[in-house]
């Protein structure tokens, strides 16, 4: 008897080396999942396709191979589009397989009928509808296309009749890692001369360098040359945060003072202020190294200085060409960086020790950091940090040091809220399953730590049940100030009065658009799923919950009540100019993700 399409799809994935599929099944894709499980592929069933697609993108980033997501057609595809956007914006490789209605019912209003190919073609690297005679070829083509070059999404539409009927057997072509491109030797010579002549050189290390697993060559480059470096948020760990050449605590000074900047795996977008004044030196020479030619020369980049190539290969070329040369670390630029670092670290240390109830962000993160460092020192590389939420992500990024690559995930280029729990599940699968596919410079089992703003947590909180179902011991901190950015009130009675005014339709004295519920019991989400929940208000309670949560074998949610911050001002993410809130003299502060 000839195999069904579902069998052939599962076999194709297995032969491509796929070990984990993230998704949410229904008619007609459930049989694909069952056949994949029968072949030894793990299927992680989510509560929402959006979170599943986010997990697949993160898995692609952490493993260096496309993450796979399986969803139903119609609304399942629409929900998964969030992950497609995330994949495209961050250049994370992902393969999405989606069911669809029977081919002979097209345009008749079939069950969950939707022309997914037309919808997704502008947003993916490739979108294919498979036939019964082309299943392995379609999946292999989409898998390879999503992976090679700049990462993105490959989409395969699988009609119900193709899944359920008998298909034609054929072998799946194994897809090796993409060939690595080197830079033109003449271009390397020119770049080397530019770096050697610089009075204030800087290397920016982005998450593209982390995805490329280029830590070995980049560490050698920096150690050999003493050039200062600045990591982007997810570029942290490619070089240890403790490295003496790290300028992260003097970021503004580093960017403004640099006259030659070598960018490895980062883009000149909003995170790096487009490479433009006033954040950057107006006369700066920017050298971009990217696998995507389209990025070279973008914004303030100079295409004549740009290099198309694999970061590992290009860094190795630079190491060879710069042999015997070291940057003078007694320069004015280094002195300015040290002065700025001392000032900023003193400010951070003061904020970390501010003792008040409700706690501040700084105090909250300091307690968590001190407890975690005692349980798992950063140099061991035993913790993965996943962070999302405006202030939570912004402030925590500089608090928790990362010594190894690919141990920090956040909202990324798209500043996507809602990725946190999906990312955490992906990290658990990448690092903690048998024969893990995730790669870092530490082989320890990882404790996955989620630092969630209360608003961000709300996007995907049902996935705590997913964690519990699969026995994932993920520790989640919900930093609860009762609002998006900031809450409306530090007092329950005052909040209820605001609520009553809103219910009555009053235009003054009601809840703001940024308001969330007052002291919502988020810890109960874990408890109802078989995990553990903690409600904490003091440093002592937080330290105890952190230690117990770290040692727990089930998902844990620590609900931290912090200051509402209702008197803070709203600041624009691009200019940080104050913007008044309508109907209120009080304000809030937007996130700055660097």
C-alpha positions as CSV (number, residue, x, y, z in Angstrom):
1,X,0.0,0.0,0.0
2,X,1.4,3.4,-1.0
3,X,2.0,5.9,1.9
4,X,-0.3,8.8,2.5
5,X,0.7,12.4,2.1
6,X,1.0,12.7,5.9
7,X,3.5,9.9,6.0
8,X,5.6,11.4,3.2
9,X,5.5,14.8,4.9
10,X,6.7,13.4,8.2
11,X,9.4,11.3,6.4
12,X,10.7,14.4,4.5
13,X,11.0,16.3,7.8
14,X,12.8,13.4,9.4
15,X,15.2,13.0,6.6
16,X,16.0,16.7,6.7
17,X,17.1,16.2,10.3
18,X,14.1,17.9,12.0
19,X,13.9,16.9,15.6
20,X,11.2,19.3,17.0
21,X,8.0,20.7,15.5
22,X,6.1,23.5,17.2
23,X,2.4,24.0,16.4
24,X,-1.3,23.6,17.0
25,X,-3.1,20.8,15.1
26,X,-6.6,20.3,13.8
27,X,-8.1,19.1,10.6
28,X,-6.3,18.3,8.3
29,X,-2.8,18.5,9.8
30,X,-3.2,16.3,12.9
31,X,-2.2,13.2,11.0
32,X,1.1,14.9,10.0
33,X,1.9,15.5,13.7
34,X,1.1,11.9,14.6
35,X,3.2,10.5,11.8
36,X,6.1,12.8,12.8
37,X,5.8,11.6,16.5
38,X,5.9,8.0,15.2
39,X,9.3,8.8,13.6
40,X,10.7,10.2,16.8
41,X,10.2,13.9,16.1
42,X,9.0,15.8,19.1
43,X,5.8,17.7,18.6
44,X,5.3,20.6,21.0
45,X,1.6,21.5,21.0
46,X,0.8,25.1,21.9
47,X,-2.4,26.9,22.9
48,X,-2.1,29.5,20.2
49,X,-0.4,29.5,16.7
50,X,1.1,32.9,17.4
51,X,3.3,31.6,20.3
52,X,4.1,28.4,18.3
53,X,5.4,30.5,15.4
54,X,7.5,32.7,17.7
55,X,9.0,29.5,19.2
56,X,9.9,28.2,15.8
57,X,11.7,31.4,14.9
58,X,13.7,31.4,18.1
59,X,14.6,27.7,17.7
60,X,16.0,28.6,14.2
61,X,18.1,31.4,15.8
62,X,19.4,29.2,18.7
63,X,20.2,26.1,16.5
64,X,21.3,27.7,13.3
65,X,18.8,25.6,11.3
66,X,15.2,26.4,10.4
67,X,12.6,26.0,13.2
68,X,9.5,24.2,12.0
69,X,5.9,25.2,12.7
70,X,2.8,23.2,11.8
71,X,-0.7,24.9,11.8
72,X,-4.1,24.5,10.3
73,X,-5.2,26.6,7.3
74,X,-7.2,29.8,7.4
75,X,-7.2,31.2,10.9
76,X,-4.2,29.1,11.9
77,X,-2.2,30.7,9.1
78,X,-3.4,34.2,10.1
79,X,-2.4,33.6,13.7
80,X,1.0,32.3,12.6
81,X,1.7,35.4,10.5
82,X,3.0,37.0,13.6
83,X,5.9,34.6,13.6
84,X,6.4,35.2,9.9
85,X,6.8,38.9,10.5
86,X,9.2,38.1,13.4
87,X,11.2,35.7,11.2
88,X,11.6,38.3,8.4
89,X,12.4,41.3,10.7
90,X,15.0,39.3,12.7
91,X,16.3,37.1,9.8
92,X,15.5,33.9,11.7
93,X,15.0,30.9,9.5
94,X,11.6,29.2,9.8
95,X,9.6,26.6,7.9
96,X,5.8,26.8,8.2
97,X,3.6,23.9,7.1
98,X,-0.1,24.6,6.9
99,X,-3.1,22.6,5.9
100,X,-5.7,24.0,3.5
101,X,-9.0,22.9,2.1
102,X,-9.2,20.3,-0.7
103,X,-8.0,21.4,-4.1
104,X,-11.2,20.6,-5.9
105,X,-13.2,22.8,-3.5
106,X,-11.3,26.0,-4.3
107,X,-13.5,29.1,-4.4
108,X,-16.6,27.1,-3.2
109,X,-16.3,28.3,0.5
110,X,-14.7,25.2,1.8
111,X,-13.8,24.6,5.5
112,X,-11.2,27.3,6.5
113,X,-10.6,28.1,2.9
114,X,-8.1,30.8,2.2
115,X,-5.6,31.6,-0.5
116,X,-2.6,31.4,1.7
117,X,-0.1,31.5,-1.2
118,X,-1.3,34.9,-2.4
119,X,-1.4,36.2,1.2
120,X,2.0,35.1,2.2
121,X,4.1,35.4,-0.9
122,X,5.0,39.1,-0.2
123,X,6.0,38.2,3.4
124,X,8.0,35.0,2.9
125,X,11.1,34.0,1.0
126,X,9.2,31.3,-0.8
127,X,5.5,30.1,-0.7
128,X,4.7,26.8,-2.3
129,X,1.5,24.7,-2.7
130,X,2.5,21.0,-2.7
131,X,0.9,18.3,-4.8
132,X,0.8,14.6,-4.1
133,X,3.7,14.0,-6.5
134,X,6.0,16.8,-5.1
135,X,5.9,16.6,-1.3
136,X,9.6,15.9,-0.5
137,X,10.7,18.4,-3.2
138,X,8.3,21.2,-1.9
139,X,9.4,20.8,1.7
140,X,13.1,20.6,0.9
141,X,12.9,23.6,-1.3
142,X,11.1,25.7,1.3
143,X,13.5,24.5,4.0
144,X,16.6,25.4,2.1
145,X,15.3,28.7,0.9
146,X,14.4,29.8,4.5
147,X,17.9,28.9,5.6
148,X,20.3,30.0,2.9
149,X,21.4,33.6,2.6
150,X,19.5,36.0,4.9
151,X,17.2,33.9,7.1
152,X,13.4,34.1,6.7
153,X,10.3,32.0,6.3
154,X,9.6,29.2,3.8
155,X,5.9,28.3,3.6
156,X,4.4,25.1,2.2
157,X,0.6,24.9,1.7
158,X,-0.7,21.3,2.1
159,X,-4.2,20.7,0.8
160,X,-6.3,18.2,2.7
161,X,-6.5,15.8,-0.2
162,X,-2.7,15.9,-0.6
163,X,-2.3,15.0,3.1
164,X,-4.9,12.3,3.2
165,X,-4.5,10.6,-0.2
166,X,-1.7,8.3,-1.3
167,X,1.4,10.1,-2.5
168,X,4.4,9.2,-4.7
169,X,7.4,8.1,-2.8
170,X,10.8,9.7,-3.6
171,X,13.9,10.4,-1.7
172,X,14.4,13.7,0.2
173,X,17.5,15.7,-0.8
174,X,19.6,16.3,2.3
175,X,20.3,20.1,2.7
176,X,23.8,20.8,3.9
177,X,24.8,24.1,5.5
178,X,25.1,26.9,3.0
179,X,28.5,27.7,1.4
180,X,30.3,30.4,3.2
181,X,31.4,33.5,1.3
182,X,34.7,35.3,1.9
183,X,35.5,39.0,1.3
184,X,37.6,40.3,-1.6
185,X,41.2,40.3,-0.4
186,X,41.7,43.9,-1.7
187,X,38.7,45.0,0.4
188,X,40.1,43.3,3.4
189,X,43.4,45.2,2.9
190,X,41.5,48.5,2.6
191,X,39.5,47.8,5.8
192,X,42.6,46.9,7.7
193,X,44.3,50.1,6.8
194,X,41.3,52.0,7.9
195,X,41.1,50.3,11.3
196,X,44.8,50.8,11.8
197,X,44.6,54.5,11.1
198,X,41.6,55.0,13.4
199,X,41.9,57.0,16.6
200,X,38.7,55.6,18.0
201,X,37.8,52.3,16.4
202,X,34.8,50.3,17.5
203,X,33.4,46.9,16.7
204,X,29.6,46.4,17.0
205,X,28.6,42.8,17.5
206,X,25.0,42.0,16.6
207,X,22.7,39.1,16.9
208,X,23.6,38.1,13.4
209,X,27.1,37.3,14.7
210,X,25.4,35.1,17.4
211,X,23.2,33.4,14.9
212,X,26.3,32.7,12.7
213,X,28.0,31.1,15.7
214,X,31.0,33.3,15.1
215,X,32.0,33.7,18.7
216,X,35.3,31.9,18.3
217,X,36.6,34.1,15.5
218,X,35.2,37.3,16.9
219,X,36.7,36.6,20.4
220,X,40.1,36.0,18.7
221,X,39.8,39.2,16.7
222,X,39.1,41.4,19.7
223,X,41.7,39.6,22.0
224,X,44.3,40.0,19.3
225,X,43.6,43.7,18.5
226,X,42.2,45.2,21.7
227,X,39.6,47.1,19.7
228,X,36.7,48.1,21.9
229,X,33.4,46.4,21.1
230,X,29.7,47.1,21.7
231,X,27.2,44.3,21.7
232,X,23.6,44.7,20.7
233,X,21.1,43.2,23.2
234,X,21.1,39.8,21.6
235,X,24.7,40.1,20.6
236,X,25.6,39.9,24.3
237,X,27.7,36.8,25.0
238,X,29.4,36.5,21.6
239,X,32.1,38.1,23.7
240,X,31.8,37.9,27.5
241,X,30.1,40.9,29.1
242,X,33.0,40.8,31.5
243,X,35.6,41.3,28.7
244,X,37.7,44.4,29.4
245,X,37.1,45.8,25.8
246,X,33.3,45.8,26.3
247,X,31.8,49.3,26.1
248,X,28.2,48.4,26.8
249,X,28.1,50.5,30.0
250,X,29.4,53.5,28.0
251,X,27.3,53.0,24.9
252,X,26.5,56.6,24.1
253,X,30.1,57.6,24.5
254,X,31.3,54.7,22.4
255,X,29.0,55.5,19.5
256,X,29.5,59.3,19.6
257,X,33.3,59.1,19.9
258,X,34.0,56.3,17.3
259,X,35.6,57.4,14.0
260,X,35.7,53.9,12.4
261,X,33.1,51.3,13.2
262,X,33.1,47.7,12.1
263,X,29.6,46.2,12.3
264,X,29.4,42.4,12.5
265,X,25.9,41.0,12.1
266,X,23.9,44.1,13.0
267,X,21.8,46.5,10.9
268,X,21.7,50.3,11.0
269,X,18.1,50.4,12.1
270,X,16.4,52.1,15.1
271,X,18.4,50.0,17.6
272,X,21.6,51.6,16.4
273,X,20.0,55.0,15.7
274,X,20.5,54.4,11.9
275,X,24.2,55.2,12.3
276,X,23.3,58.9,12.2
277,X,23.9,62.1,14.2
278,X,23.4,63.1,16.9
279,X,24.0,59.7,18.4
280,X,26.9,58.9,16.1
281,X,29.9,61.0,15.0
282,X,29.0,62.8,11.9
283,X,32.3,61.9,10.2
284,X,32.3,58.2,11.2
285,X,33.3,55.6,8.6
286,X,31.1,52.6,8.9
287,X,32.2,49.2,7.7
288,X,29.2,46.8,7.4
289,X,29.8,43.0,7.2
290,X,26.6,41.2,6.3
291,X,25.4,38.2,4.4
292,X,22.8,40.3,2.7
293,X,23.9,42.8,0.1
294,X,20.7,44.8,0.5
295,X,21.9,46.0,4.0
296,X,25.1,47.5,2.7
297,X,24.9,51.3,2.4
298,X,21.5,51.5,4.2
299,X,21.0,54.7,6.2
300,X,24.4,56.0,7.0
301,X,26.3,53.0,5.9
302,X,28.9,53.4,3.1
303,X,28.5,50.7,0.4
304,X,32.1,51.2,-0.8
305,X,33.3,50.0,2.6
306,X,30.7,47.2,3.0
307,X,31.6,43.5,2.8
308,X,29.2,40.8,1.7
309,X,30.3,37.6,3.4
310,X,30.0,35.1,6.2
311,X,31.1,36.7,9.5
312,X,33.2,33.7,10.5
313,X,35.1,33.8,7.3
314,X,35.5,37.6,7.2
315,X,36.6,37.8,10.8
316,X,39.2,35.1,10.2
317,X,40.5,37.1,7.2
318,X,40.7,40.2,9.4
319,X,42.6,38.3,12.1
320,X,45.2,37.2,9.6
321,X,45.5,40.7,8.0
322,X,45.8,42.4,11.4
323,X,48.4,40.1,12.9
324,X,50.9,41.9,15.0
325,X,48.8,45.1,15.3
326,X,47.1,46.2,18.5
327,X,45.0,49.3,19.2
328,X,46.6,51.7,21.7
329,X,44.4,51.4,24.8
330,X,45.9,54.6,26.4
331,X,44.1,56.7,23.8
332,X,41.7,59.6,24.6
333,X,38.8,57.5,23.4
334,X,39.6,54.7,25.9
335,X,39.9,57.3,28.7
336,X,36.5,58.7,27.8
337,X,35.0,55.3,27.8
338,X,36.4,54.5,31.2
339,X,35.1,57.8,32.6
340,X,31.6,57.2,31.3
341,X,31.6,53.6,32.5
342,X,32.5,54.6,36.1
343,X,29.7,57.2,36.1
344,X,27.1,54.9,34.6
345,X,28.0,52.0,36.9
346,X,27.7,54.3,39.9
347,X,24.2,55.4,38.8
348,X,23.1,51.8,38.3
349,X,24.5,50.7,41.6
350,X,22.6,53.4,43.4
351,X,19.3,52.4,41.7
352,X,19.9,48.8,42.5
353,X,20.1,49.5,46.3
354,X,17.1,51.8,46.5
355,X,15.2,50.2,49.4
356,X,11.5,51.0,49.3
357,X,8.2,49.2,49.2
358,X,6.7,48.7,46.6
359,X,10.1,47.9,45.0
360,X,11.6,49.7,42.0
361,X,12.7,48.0,38.8
362,X,16.4,48.4,39.8
363,X,15.9,46.9,43.2
364,X,13.8,44.0,41.8
365,X,16.4,43.0,39.2
366,X,19.3,43.4,41.6
367,X,17.7,40.9,44.0
368,X,17.0,38.4,41.2
369,X,20.5,38.8,39.8
370,X,22.3,38.4,43.2
371,X,20.2,35.2,43.9
372,X,20.7,33.7,40.5
373,X,24.4,34.4,40.5
374,X,24.8,32.6,43.7
375,X,22.9,29.6,42.3
376,X,24.5,29.7,38.8
377,X,27.5,32.0,38.3
378,X,27.4,33.8,34.8
379,X,30.7,32.3,33.8
380,X,29.1,28.8,34.0
381,X,26.6,29.7,31.3
382,X,23.8,27.8,33.0
383,X,21.0,30.4,32.5
384,X,19.1,31.6,29.4
385,X,17.4,35.0,29.8
386,X,14.3,35.8,27.9
387,X,13.1,39.4,28.4
388,X,10.1,41.3,27.1
389,X,8.1,44.3,28.1
390,X,8.9,48.0,27.8
391,X,10.7,49.0,31.0
392,X,11.3,45.3,32.0
393,X,13.3,44.7,28.8
394,X,14.9,48.1,28.7
395,X,16.2,48.1,32.2
396,X,17.1,44.4,32.6
397,X,19.3,44.2,29.5
398,X,22.1,45.9,31.4
399,X,21.6,44.2,34.7
400,X,22.1,40.6,33.9
401,X,25.6,39.8,32.5
402,X,25.9,37.1,29.8
403,X,29.2,35.4,29.3
404,X,28.3,32.9,26.5
405,X,26.5,33.3,23.2
406,X,22.8,32.8,22.5
407,X,21.8,32.9,26.1
408,X,19.8,36.1,25.8
409,X,16.6,36.6,23.8
410,X,14.3,39.6,23.7
411,X,11.7,41.4,21.6
412,X,14.3,42.0,18.9
413,X,14.3,44.1,15.8
414,X,10.5,44.2,15.6
415,X,10.2,45.0,19.3
416,X,7.5,42.3,19.4
417,X,5.6,41.9,22.6
418,X,4.3,38.4,23.2
419,X,7.4,36.4,22.1
420,X,8.6,35.7,25.6
421,X,6.9,32.4,26.6
422,X,7.3,30.9,23.1
423,X,11.0,31.9,23.1
424,X,11.4,30.3,26.5
425,X,9.9,27.0,25.3
426,X,12.1,27.1,22.2
427,X,15.2,27.7,24.4
428,X,14.2,24.8,26.7
429,X,13.9,22.5,23.6
430,X,17.1,23.8,22.0
431,X,19.3,23.3,25.2
432,X,17.6,20.7,27.4
433,X,16.1,18.0,25.3
434,X,18.1,14.8,24.7
435,X,20.8,15.4,22.0
436,X,20.1,19.2,22.1
437,X,20.5,21.1,18.8
438,X,21.3,24.5,20.5
439,X,24.9,25.5,20.5
440,X,26.8,27.7,22.9
441,X,30.2,27.7,24.6
442,X,28.8,26.1,27.8
443,X,27.5,22.5,27.8
444,X,25.6,22.8,31.0
445,X,21.9,22.2,31.2
446,X,20.1,25.6,31.0
447,X,17.7,27.1,33.4
448,X,15.3,29.3,31.3
449,X,14.5,32.6,33.0
450,X,11.7,34.8,31.7
451,X,11.6,38.4,32.7
452,X,8.2,39.6,31.7
453,X,6.4,42.9,32.0
454,X,2.8,42.3,33.1
455,X,1.5,43.6,29.8
456,X,3.9,41.4,27.8
457,X,3.0,38.3,29.9
458,X,-0.6,38.7,29.0
459,X,0.0,38.1,25.3
460,X,0.9,34.4,25.8
461,X,0.2,33.4,29.4
462,X,-1.8,30.3,28.4
463,X,1.6,28.8,27.3
464,X,2.4,28.2,31.0
465,X,0.1,25.2,30.6
466,X,2.2,24.1,27.6
467,X,5.3,24.3,29.8
468,X,3.6,22.3,32.5
469,X,2.4,19.6,30.1
470,X,5.9,18.9,28.8
471,X,7.6,19.2,32.2
472,X,9.6,22.3,31.4
473,X,11.0,23.8,34.6
474,X,10.9,27.4,33.3
475,X,11.1,30.2,35.9
476,X,9.0,33.3,35.0
477,X,9.1,36.6,36.7
478,X,6.1,38.9,36.1
479,X,7.1,42.5,36.9
480,X,3.7,43.8,37.9
481,X,3.1,47.5,37.9
482,X,-0.5,47.4,36.7
483,X,-0.1,48.9,33.3
484,X,1.6,49.2,29.9
485,X,4.8,51.1,30.7
486,X,3.3,52.2,34.1
487,X,0.2,51.7,36.2
488,X,-2.5,54.2,37.2
489,X,-2.4,54.0,40.9
490,X,-0.4,52.6,43.8
491,X,-3.5,52.3,45.9
492,X,-6.3,49.8,45.4
493,X,-9.1,52.1,46.5
494,X,-7.9,54.9,44.3
495,X,-7.7,52.4,41.3
496,X,-11.3,51.3,41.9
497,X,-12.4,54.9,41.8
498,X,-10.7,55.3,38.4
499,X,-12.4,52.1,37.3
500,X,-15.8,53.4,38.4
501,X,-15.2,56.6,36.4
502,X,-14.4,54.7,33.3
503,X,-17.4,52.4,33.7
504,X,-19.6,55.5,34.0
505,X,-18.1,56.9,30.8
506,X,-16.5,59.9,32.4
507,X,-13.9,61.6,30.2
508,X,-11.9,62.7,33.2
509,X,-10.5,60.8,36.2
510,X,-10.8,57.3,34.6
511,X,-8.4,54.6,33.7
512,X,-5.8,55.5,31.0
513,X,-5.4,53.5,27.8
514,X,-2.3,52.0,29.4
515,X,-4.0,50.7,32.5
516,X,-4.1,47.0,33.4
517,X,-5.9,45.4,36.4
518,X,-4.6,46.3,39.8
519,X,-2.3,43.7,41.4
520,X,-3.6,40.9,39.1
521,X,-2.8,37.4,40.5
522,X,-0.7,36.1,37.7
523,X,1.0,33.5,39.9
524,X,-2.3,31.6,39.9
525,X,-1.8,30.7,36.2
526,X,1.1,28.4,37.2
527,X,-0.8,27.0,40.1
528,X,-3.8,26.0,38.1
529,X,-1.5,24.1,35.6
530,X,0.4,22.1,38.2
531,X,3.2,24.6,38.6
532,X,4.1,26.8,41.5
533,X,3.2,30.4,42.0
534,X,4.5,33.1,44.3
535,X,3.2,36.6,45.1
536,X,6.0,38.8,46.4
537,X,6.3,42.4,47.6
538,X,9.6,42.6,49.4
539,X,13.3,41.8,48.6
540,X,13.3,39.0,51.1
541,X,10.2,37.4,49.6
542,X,11.6,37.8,46.1
543,X,15.0,36.2,47.0
544,X,13.2,33.2,48.6
545,X,10.9,32.8,45.6
546,X,13.8,33.1,43.2
547,X,15.8,30.3,44.9
548,X,12.8,28.0,45.3
549,X,11.7,28.7,41.7
550,X,15.2,28.0,40.4
551,X,15.3,24.7,42.1
552,X,11.7,23.7,41.1
553,X,11.1,20.9,38.6
554,X,7.9,22.5,37.3
555,X,7.0,25.9,35.7
556,X,7.1,28.7,38.3
557,X,5.5,32.2,38.1
558,X,6.8,34.8,40.5
559,X,4.4,37.7,40.5
560,X,6.3,40.8,41.7
561,X,4.4,43.8,42.8
562,X,6.5,46.9,42.1
563,X,5.9,50.6,42.2
564,X,3.2,51.7,39.7
565,X,5.2,54.6,38.5
566,X,2.1,56.6,37.7
567,X,4.0,59.9,38.0
568,X,6.6,59.1,35.3
569,X,6.7,60.9,31.9
570,X,6.1,59.5,28.5
571,X,9.2,59.5,26.2
572,X,9.4,58.8,22.5
573,X,11.5,55.8,21.6
574,X,13.3,57.7,18.8
575,X,14.0,61.1,20.3
576,X,13.2,60.6,24.0
577,X,11.5,64.0,23.9
578,X,8.7,64.3,26.5
579,X,5.2,63.9,25.1
580,X,2.3,64.9,27.2
581,X,-0.5,62.4,28.0
582,X,-4.0,63.4,27.0
583,X,-6.3,64.2,30.0
584,X,-3.5,63.8,32.5
585,X,-0.7,65.8,33.9
586,X,1.0,62.5,34.9
587,X,2.9,60.4,32.4
588,X,4.7,57.2,31.4
589,X,8.0,56.3,29.9
590,X,8.4,54.3,26.7
591,X,11.0,51.6,26.3
592,X,14.4,52.1,24.9
593,X,15.8,48.9,23.4
594,X,19.4,49.1,22.6
